[in-house]
Structures are given as C-alpha cells and as structure tokens.
Amino acid sequence: MELIGLIPSFGGFIYTVGAFIVALSVIVAVHEYGHYIVGRWSGIHPEVFSLGFGPVLYSRTDRRGTRWQIAALPFGGYVKFMGDADAASGKDGSTMSRLSPEELRRTMHGAPLWARSATVAAGPAFNFALSFLVFAAVLMVRGVASDPLTVDSLREMPGEVQELRPGDQVLSIGGSPAPGAEDFGEFVRNMPAEGIVTYTVRRDGSELSVSAPHPYPPIAAGVTPGSAAMDVGMTQGDVVLSVNGDPIQTFSELRDKVGESEGKPLELEVWRAGEVLDIVLVPRRTDLPLPEGGFETRYLIGITGGLYFEPSTETPSLWAAAGYGVSQTIYIVQSSLSGLYHMAVGAISSCNLSGPIGIAETSGAAASQGWTSFIWFIAVLSTAVGLLNLFPIPVLDGGHLVFHAYEAVTGRPPGDRALRVLMAAGLTVLLSLMAFALTNDLFCP
C-alpha cells in the first residue's frame, strides 16, 4: 500500500522534470542556434552543436562538417567553434598555432572582431526573438475583444439568473453605459458589489434589459503556477462564494479580503461544477512590479480574475501583435532588472530569486494548465535566459562582449593568462549565484 501511495507523487515528479527539460531544451536550442547560424554566416566554422552535456547519446555530422549531438545531461548546451578548447570558447593554443591564415579566419579567435561580437550576441538576441514571436503569436491566436463588446460565451456560474445570451451586444451595465473593450476591465472592477446586475443589450436588432451575474465575479479565470491556490488544488473556473464565512459577489471583494488577511489562513467556500467545496489556504507575501517602476508588496493566493462572459474577439493586425510582443519582452527585462536591484539593496526579499527546483516546479505547473500557459512560460523564461547571458560575467556571453569591447578600445585582446583568471572568477561567481538560488528553492517559504 505504501508503494502504491507513492505512485501519484512519483508521476508528478516525472511530469515536472519532463516539462522542465522540454522548456529548457527549447530555450537552449534557440540560444545556441543563434550562435551557430550567425557564426556560420560570419565565416566561423562550428565544429560541434550539442544539446546537453556529458556522454553523447546521438550524433551526426552534416555536409558542412558540423557534428550535431544530443548528450545525456539535458541541462544546457553549447556550440564549439573551430579553435575552441572547450564549450566555454577557451582558446586551443596548440591547434591555433598549426593553422594557416585562411584556417585561422575560420576560428572564433582568429575571426575579425565584428564577426566574433555578432556571433556572441546572437545567442541572447535569439532568446529575445523567441519571446517576441511567442507573445505576438499568442495574441494573434487569442485575439482581442471586438468593439462593440459582444458576448461570445458564458462561464458556468452558480445561481439561476443568467439571461445573457451569446451574440448580445453589451450597451450598459447597472445603468451605466458600457465603455469600449480597452476600458471595460477598469469599468467593471469599479462597479458596486451586487450579485445580480441589469444589462442593457442589443439582441437581434432590438434593445432589451436582462439580468445576469456581476460582470466581474469572484471566479478563477486562471491559477498561477506554484501559487497557494494551485497548491490546494484550485482550478480554472472555480467560483469563490465566501471568505471566512462572509459572502462575496465580486473579484474585487475577494482581492480585498486576501489583502486584509496579512498572511493569515483563509477559509474559502468554493463552487465547482455544481459542487461546493471548503478550502483553506494561506496567502503568500509577494513583491509585485509596478508599471511605473519599483515594487509593491501584497498578499496573494494566486488566482486571476476574469469576466462572467467571454467577449467575442477579432484578429489584431500584425503591427499590433508585433507591438505587443515587443512590449511584453521589454516589460520582463525591466521587471527582472528592477527586481535584482531591489533585492540587492534589500527593498524586497531575496526569495524572489528562484533556482532550478523552483523553475522546474513552475514548468510543471504551467504545463498542467495547457499548451498556451506552457508556451507563454517558455517565452518568459527565454527572455530571462537571454538577459542573464548578457550580464558582464566571464564565461557568459556578456563577459565575452566585455572582452571584445576592451579589444575594440585598446586594439588588442586581453592576454591568455588574464582570460584564464577572469574565466575562473566568472565561473565562481556564476556557481555562487546558482547555489544561492538553489538555497532559496530549499528554504524560502
């Protein structure tokens, strides 16, 4: 019996690790392909493209002489160019000394400065490009709410008063004219807390008044991976009926109740597909980035709100989708940098920095919510990986770019001995950061 009881946990562990490996492999493959293709275009010969480290499980050599391989440890990857001594692009002095001038040009260390710099920068650039494309594509697939706001479908809710119909154009709610799709979210969040609201709609060419639940009910439109709500099994579509015995009608009331808890346990009465469940969870102290910069500390349970009805959507223009992709990528970069700064000065908790265990858990949780959530997570993580690689730490791409900048200013690269010392120091810093993040995974609440 004890062994059988472990099977679900073991299955969840395998699922989490599998999702993490898939996410990381996609990001690493894109990153390393950036190095590979730009290096090749720049006249630098890539000898090995490896997905993973350690013993080689599979390999083949293409017609250009590049060996493509999959290795046993799927937690990274590298491109080894001609003249490299190792995966970190250290110089193989003995090999370089035997090469002709034409062959030296095809090495990472003998190529012109512009070719080396472009090859190094291409890895993070491709990570950012992946994020941009995913964000833009998700918006194209998901669409944007059409104007005028039109009901496409209705969420399942408790109660019998639900007179809205798909195809209704929403003209007013609670006596107030309904704004366009862009301002509708702010409009419904500020509406009075009433269980049943009067809607004026246009249906089949006629205007009529109907009754239906509040447009911003206390429903879980989404559950954040790794959150308190996910830990206690809350799912998309759950409707919170009461908090600590107090009935609530809107998501704004739920948000206020959680904020006022100051981290104390909350007893939730939750409606799920006709069944009422009693759930106890503990809100978590969370540091949230603000649009204007900085952070706000709040208590959250990890569910996002949504409308009672799903609005009809239309496909945005390519220009709008591209702008969305750029803005989301920039937002993640700005929030990450701001978060690191505020952790460094002690303004927010260092527990905001996750390590491999935390990232793996989030990977599994995102995958469990469907392909859209998982692909979105990959895009967010890709931006983080691209940004991390630009940090001016030797062994990272940013460190190599610093060396190239030094060469551009002085007219000569750093000496081999200095490079070895700096690379060792950079590796020490990087391993220390990884150890710190892993400690957070193990000991942070």
C-alpha positions as CSV (number, residue, x, y, z in Angstrom):
1,M,0.0,0.0,0.0
2,E,2.8,2.5,0.8
3,L,4.5,1.9,-2.5
4,I,1.2,2.4,-4.4
5,G,0.6,5.7,-2.5
6,L,3.9,7.0,-3.8
7,I,3.0,6.4,-7.5
8,P,1.0,9.7,-7.9
9,S,3.8,11.7,-6.3
10,F,6.4,10.0,-8.5
11,G,4.3,10.6,-11.6
12,G,4.0,14.2,-10.7
13,F,7.8,14.4,-10.2
14,I,8.4,12.9,-13.6
15,Y,5.9,15.3,-15.2
16,T,7.6,18.3,-13.6
17,V,11.1,17.2,-14.6
18,G,9.9,16.4,-18.1
19,A,8.2,19.8,-18.6
20,F,11.4,21.5,-17.3
21,I,13.6,19.6,-19.7
22,V,11.4,20.4,-22.6
23,A,11.2,24.1,-21.7
24,L,15.0,24.3,-21.1
25,S,15.8,22.3,-24.2
26,V,13.8,24.7,-26.4
27,I,15.4,27.8,-24.9
28,V,18.9,26.3,-25.1
29,A,18.4,25.1,-28.7
30,V,17.3,28.6,-29.8
31,H,20.1,30.3,-27.9
32,E,22.8,28.0,-29.3
33,Y,21.3,28.1,-32.8
34,G,21.7,31.9,-32.7
35,H,25.5,31.4,-32.0
36,Y,25.7,28.7,-34.7
37,I,24.0,30.4,-37.6
38,V,25.4,33.9,-37.1
39,G,28.9,32.3,-36.6
40,R,28.5,30.3,-39.8
41,W,27.2,33.4,-41.7
42,S,30.3,35.3,-40.4
43,G,32.7,32.8,-41.7
44,I,33.4,31.0,-38.4
45,H,33.3,27.2,-38.6
46,P,31.1,25.5,-36.0
47,E,32.5,22.1,-35.2
48,V,30.0,20.8,-32.7
49,F,26.4,21.8,-31.9
50,S,25.5,20.0,-28.6
51,L,22.1,19.9,-26.9
52,G,23.1,18.8,-23.4
53,F,26.4,17.8,-21.8
54,G,28.2,14.6,-20.9
55,P,28.1,11.3,-22.8
56,V,26.8,11.6,-26.3
57,L,23.5,9.7,-26.9
58,Y,23.2,10.5,-30.6
59,S,25.2,12.4,-33.2
60,R,25.5,13.0,-36.9
61,T,27.8,15.2,-39.0
62,D,26.3,17.4,-41.7
63,R,27.8,18.2,-45.1
64,R,29.5,21.3,-43.7
65,G,31.4,19.3,-41.2
66,T,29.4,20.3,-38.1
67,R,28.6,17.4,-35.6
68,W,25.1,17.7,-34.2
69,Q,24.7,15.8,-31.0
70,I,22.3,15.1,-28.1
71,A,24.1,14.4,-24.8
72,A,22.9,12.7,-21.6
73,L,22.6,15.7,-19.3
74,P,19.9,17.9,-20.8
75,F,20.6,21.0,-18.7
76,G,22.3,23.2,-21.2
77,G,24.2,23.1,-24.5
78,Y,27.0,24.7,-26.4
79,V,28.4,25.3,-29.8
80,K,32.1,24.6,-30.2
81,F,33.8,26.6,-32.9
82,M,37.0,25.8,-34.7
83,G,39.9,26.8,-32.5
84,D,37.9,26.4,-29.2
85,A,39.5,24.4,-26.5
86,D,36.1,23.8,-24.7
87,A,32.4,24.6,-24.5
88,A,33.2,28.0,-22.9
89,S,35.1,29.0,-26.1
90,G,38.6,29.0,-24.4
91,K,41.4,29.2,-26.9
92,D,43.1,26.0,-28.0
93,G,46.6,27.4,-28.4
94,S,48.2,24.2,-29.7
95,T,45.7,23.8,-32.5
96,M,45.7,27.5,-33.4
97,S,49.5,27.5,-33.8
98,R,49.2,24.9,-36.6
99,L,46.6,26.6,-38.7
100,S,47.2,28.6,-41.8
101,P,46.0,32.3,-42.1
102,E,42.9,31.1,-44.1
103,E,42.1,28.5,-41.4
104,L,42.6,31.0,-38.6
105,R,40.0,33.2,-40.2
106,R,37.5,30.4,-39.7
107,T,38.2,30.2,-35.9
108,M,36.4,32.1,-33.2
109,H,39.7,33.6,-32.0
110,G,41.1,34.4,-35.5
111,A,38.0,36.0,-37.0
112,P,37.5,39.8,-37.2
113,L,36.2,41.5,-34.1
114,W,32.8,42.2,-35.7
115,A,32.3,38.5,-36.6
116,R,33.1,37.4,-33.0
117,S,30.9,40.0,-31.4
118,A,28.0,39.3,-33.7
119,T,28.3,35.5,-33.0
120,V,28.4,36.0,-29.3
121,A,25.5,38.5,-29.2
122,A,23.3,36.3,-31.4
123,G,22.6,33.8,-28.6
124,P,20.7,36.3,-26.3
125,A,19.3,38.0,-29.3
126,F,17.6,34.8,-30.5
127,N,16.2,34.3,-27.0
128,F,14.6,37.7,-27.1
129,A,13.4,36.9,-30.7
130,L,11.7,33.7,-29.5
131,S,9.9,35.6,-26.7
132,F,8.8,38.3,-29.1
133,L,7.4,35.7,-31.6
134,V,5.6,33.7,-28.9
135,F,3.9,36.7,-27.3
136,A,2.9,38.1,-30.7
137,A,1.6,34.7,-31.9
138,V,-0.4,34.1,-28.7
139,L,-2.1,37.4,-29.2
140,M,-2.9,36.6,-32.8
141,V,-4.4,33.2,-31.8
142,R,-6.2,34.5,-28.7
143,G,-7.4,37.7,-30.5
144,V,-8.5,41.0,-28.9
145,A,-12.0,41.9,-27.7
146,S,-14.1,43.3,-30.5
147,D,-15.9,46.7,-30.4
148,P,-18.7,47.0,-29.6
149,L,-18.3,44.5,-26.8
150,T,-20.2,41.3,-27.7
151,V,-20.9,38.2,-25.7
152,D,-19.2,35.1,-27.2
153,S,-19.8,32.6,-24.4
154,L,-20.8,32.5,-20.8
155,R,-18.9,31.0,-17.8
156,E,-20.6,28.3,-15.7
157,M,-21.8,30.0,-12.5
158,P,-23.9,29.1,-9.5
159,G,-27.5,30.5,-9.4
160,E,-30.4,30.5,-11.9
161,V,-30.5,34.1,-13.1
162,Q,-28.4,34.1,-16.2
163,E,-30.3,35.9,-19.0
164,L,-27.4,37.0,-21.2
165,R,-27.1,35.1,-24.5
166,P,-24.1,34.6,-26.9
167,G,-24.3,37.3,-29.6
168,D,-25.7,40.0,-27.2
169,Q,-24.0,43.4,-27.7
170,V,-23.5,45.0,-24.2
171,L,-24.7,48.6,-24.2
172,S,-24.9,49.3,-20.5
173,I,-24.4,47.6,-17.1
174,G,-26.2,48.6,-14.0
175,G,-27.4,51.8,-15.7
176,S,-24.0,53.0,-16.8
177,P,-23.1,53.0,-20.5
178,A,-20.5,50.2,-21.2
179,P,-17.2,51.6,-22.5
180,G,-15.2,50.1,-25.3
181,A,-13.1,46.9,-24.9
182,E,-10.0,48.8,-23.9
183,D,-11.5,50.5,-20.8
184,F,-14.0,47.8,-20.0
185,G,-11.8,46.0,-17.4
186,E,-11.3,49.1,-15.3
187,F,-15.1,49.9,-15.6
188,V,-16.3,46.5,-14.2
189,R,-13.6,46.4,-11.4
190,N,-15.1,49.7,-10.0
191,M,-18.7,48.6,-10.2
192,P,-20.7,48.2,-6.9
193,A,-20.7,44.7,-5.4
194,E,-24.0,43.2,-6.5
195,G,-24.7,39.5,-7.1
196,I,-27.2,40.2,-10.0
197,V,-26.9,43.1,-12.3
198,T,-29.1,44.6,-15.0
199,Y,-27.6,44.6,-18.5
200,T,-28.9,46.5,-21.5
201,V,-28.1,44.6,-24.6
202,R,-28.8,44.7,-28.3
203,R,-30.2,41.3,-29.4
204,D,-31.5,40.5,-32.9
205,G,-31.7,44.2,-33.7
206,S,-33.7,45.1,-30.5
207,E,-32.6,46.6,-27.2
208,L,-33.7,44.9,-24.0
209,S,-32.8,44.6,-20.4
210,V,-31.7,41.3,-18.9
211,S,-30.4,40.1,-15.5
212,A,-27.2,38.2,-15.0
213,P,-24.3,37.8,-12.6
214,H,-21.9,40.7,-11.9
215,P,-19.6,41.0,-14.9
216,Y,-16.5,40.7,-12.6
217,P,-17.4,37.8,-10.3
218,P,-15.1,36.1,-7.9
219,I,-14.1,33.4,-10.4
220,A,-10.7,31.9,-11.0
221,A,-10.1,32.7,-14.7
222,G,-6.6,31.5,-14.2
223,V,-4.5,29.9,-11.5
224,T,-0.8,31.0,-11.1
225,P,1.7,28.1,-11.3
226,G,3.3,27.4,-7.9
227,S,0.8,29.6,-6.0
228,A,-1.1,28.9,-2.8
229,A,-4.3,28.3,-4.8
230,M,-2.6,25.7,-7.1
231,D,-1.1,24.0,-4.0
232,V,-4.5,23.4,-2.6
233,G,-6.0,22.2,-5.9
234,M,-8.0,25.2,-7.1
235,T,-8.6,25.1,-10.8
236,Q,-9.7,27.4,-13.6
237,G,-13.5,28.1,-13.3
238,D,-13.7,27.8,-9.5
239,V,-16.1,30.4,-8.0
240,V,-15.4,31.7,-4.5
241,L,-18.7,32.1,-2.7
242,S,-17.4,33.3,0.7
243,V,-14.2,34.1,2.6
244,N,-14.1,33.2,6.3
245,G,-17.9,32.9,6.3
246,D,-18.5,36.3,4.6
247,P,-20.3,36.1,1.3
248,I,-18.7,37.9,-1.7
249,Q,-20.1,38.9,-5.0
250,T,-17.1,40.3,-7.0
251,F,-13.5,39.5,-7.6
252,S,-12.6,42.9,-6.1
253,E,-14.1,41.8,-2.8
254,L,-12.0,38.7,-2.9
255,R,-8.9,40.7,-3.6
256,D,-9.6,43.0,-0.7
257,K,-10.2,40.0,1.7
258,V,-6.9,38.4,0.7
259,G,-5.1,41.7,1.1
260,E,-6.5,42.3,4.5
261,S,-5.5,38.8,5.7
262,E,-1.9,39.8,6.2
263,G,-0.9,36.2,5.5
264,K,-3.4,34.5,7.9
265,P,-5.2,31.3,6.7
266,L,-8.4,31.9,4.8
267,E,-11.4,29.6,4.7
268,L,-12.9,29.6,1.3
269,E,-16.2,28.2,0.2
270,V,-15.8,27.3,-3.5
271,W,-18.3,26.3,-6.1
272,R,-17.0,23.9,-8.7
273,A,-19.3,22.5,-11.4
274,G,-22.3,22.3,-9.1
275,E,-20.4,21.1,-6.1
276,V,-19.5,23.3,-3.1
277,L,-16.0,22.7,-1.5
278,D,-14.4,24.0,1.7
279,I,-10.8,25.0,1.1
280,V,-8.3,26.5,3.5
281,L,-5.2,28.3,2.1
282,V,-2.6,30.7,3.3
283,P,-2.0,33.9,1.2
284,R,1.7,34.5,0.3
285,R,3.6,37.7,0.7
286,T,4.5,38.7,-2.9
287,D,6.6,41.5,-4.3
288,L,4.8,42.8,-7.5
289,P,6.5,45.0,-10.1
290,L,4.7,48.3,-10.7
291,P,4.2,49.8,-14.2
292,E,6.0,53.0,-13.2
293,G,8.9,51.1,-11.7
294,G,9.6,49.7,-8.2
295,F,7.7,47.1,-6.3
296,E,4.5,46.7,-4.3
297,T,4.3,44.1,-1.5
298,R,0.9,42.4,-1.3
299,Y,-0.6,39.1,-0.1
300,L,-1.9,36.9,-2.9
301,I,-3.4,33.5,-3.3
302,G,-2.5,33.2,-7.0
303,I,-5.8,33.3,-9.0
304,T,-6.5,35.9,-11.7
305,G,-10.0,37.3,-12.3
306,G,-12.0,37.4,-15.5
307,L,-15.3,38.5,-16.9
308,Y,-18.5,36.5,-16.4
309,F,-18.8,36.3,-20.1
310,E,-16.1,35.7,-22.8
311,P,-16.2,38.6,-25.3
312,S,-16.1,38.0,-29.0
313,T,-12.7,38.6,-30.4
314,E,-11.1,39.7,-33.6
315,T,-7.7,39.1,-35.0
316,P,-5.3,42.0,-34.4
317,S,-3.2,43.5,-37.1
318,L,0.4,42.2,-37.5
319,W,1.6,45.6,-36.4
320,A,-0.5,45.4,-33.2
321,A,0.7,41.9,-32.4
322,A,4.3,42.9,-33.1
323,G,4.0,45.9,-30.7
324,Y,2.5,43.6,-28.1
325,G,5.4,41.1,-28.4
326,V,8.0,43.9,-28.1
327,S,6.2,45.5,-25.1
328,Q,5.9,42.2,-23.2
329,T,9.6,41.3,-23.8
330,I,10.7,44.8,-22.6
331,Y,8.4,44.6,-19.6
332,I,10.0,41.3,-18.5
333,V,13.5,42.7,-18.9
334,Q,12.7,45.9,-17.0
335,S,10.9,43.9,-14.2
336,S,13.8,41.5,-13.9
337,L,16.4,44.2,-13.7
338,S,14.3,46.2,-11.2
339,G,13.8,43.0,-9.1
340,L,17.5,42.3,-9.0
341,Y,18.3,45.8,-8.0
342,H,15.6,45.9,-5.3
343,M,16.8,42.5,-3.9
344,A,20.4,43.8,-3.9
345,V,19.5,46.9,-1.8
346,G,17.2,44.9,0.5
347,A,14.0,46.6,-0.6
348,I,12.4,43.2,-1.4
349,S,13.0,39.7,-0.3
350,S,15.8,37.7,-2.0
351,C,13.4,34.8,-2.0
352,N,12.0,36.3,-5.3
353,L,15.0,34.7,-7.0
354,S,14.2,31.1,-8.0
355,G,16.7,28.3,-8.7
356,P,16.4,25.2,-10.8
357,I,14.0,23.5,-8.4
358,G,11.6,26.5,-8.4
359,I,11.8,26.9,-12.2
360,A,11.2,23.1,-12.7
361,E,8.1,23.3,-10.4
362,T,6.8,26.3,-12.3
363,S,7.4,24.5,-15.6
364,G,5.3,21.5,-14.5
365,A,2.5,23.7,-13.1
366,A,2.4,25.8,-16.3
367,A,2.3,22.6,-18.5
368,S,-0.5,21.2,-16.4
369,Q,-2.7,24.3,-17.3
370,G,-2.4,23.6,-21.1
371,W,-0.1,24.4,-24.0
372,T,-0.8,28.1,-24.1
373,S,0.3,28.5,-20.5
374,F,3.4,26.4,-21.1
375,I,4.4,28.2,-24.2
376,W,3.9,31.5,-22.5
377,F,6.2,30.3,-19.7
378,I,8.8,29.3,-22.1
379,A,8.7,32.7,-23.7
380,V,9.1,34.4,-20.3
381,L,12.0,32.1,-19.3
382,S,13.6,32.7,-22.7
383,T,13.7,36.4,-22.0
384,A,15.2,35.7,-18.6
385,V,17.9,33.4,-20.0
386,G,18.8,36.0,-22.7
387,L,19.1,38.7,-20.1
388,L,21.2,36.6,-17.8
389,N,23.6,35.8,-20.6
390,L,24.2,39.5,-21.2
391,F,25.4,40.0,-17.7
392,P,29.1,41.1,-17.8
393,I,30.4,37.9,-16.1
394,P,33.2,36.0,-17.8
395,V,32.0,32.6,-19.2
396,L,28.7,34.2,-20.1
397,D,28.1,36.0,-23.4
398,G,28.1,39.3,-21.7
399,G,31.6,38.7,-20.4
400,H,32.8,37.8,-23.9
401,L,31.3,41.0,-25.2
402,V,33.2,43.0,-22.5
403,F,36.4,41.4,-23.7
404,H,35.5,42.4,-27.2
405,A,34.8,46.0,-26.1
406,Y,38.2,46.0,-24.4
407,E,39.8,44.8,-27.6
408,A,38.0,47.5,-29.7
409,V,39.3,50.2,-27.4
410,T,42.9,49.0,-26.9
411,G,43.4,47.4,-30.2
412,R,44.4,44.0,-28.7
413,P,42.5,41.3,-26.8
414,P,43.2,40.5,-23.1
415,G,46.2,38.2,-22.6
416,D,45.6,34.5,-22.4
417,R,46.6,34.3,-18.7
418,A,44.3,37.2,-17.8
419,L,41.5,35.5,-19.7
420,R,42.0,32.2,-17.8
421,V,41.9,34.0,-14.4
422,L,38.8,36.0,-15.4
423,M,37.0,33.0,-16.7
424,A,37.8,31.1,-13.5
425,A,36.5,34.1,-11.4
426,G,33.4,34.3,-13.6
427,L,32.7,30.6,-13.2
428,T,33.0,31.0,-9.4
429,V,30.5,33.9,-9.4
430,L,28.1,32.0,-11.6
431,L,28.2,28.9,-9.4
432,S,27.8,31.0,-6.3
433,L,24.6,32.6,-7.8
434,M,23.3,29.2,-8.7
435,A,24.0,27.9,-5.2
436,F,22.2,30.9,-3.7
437,A,19.2,30.4,-5.9
438,L,19.1,26.7,-5.0
439,T,19.2,27.6,-1.3
440,N,16.1,29.8,-2.0
441,D,14.3,26.9,-3.5
442,L,15.0,24.7,-0.5
443,F,14.5,27.1,2.4
444,C,12.3,30.0,1.3
445,P,8.6,29.8,2.2
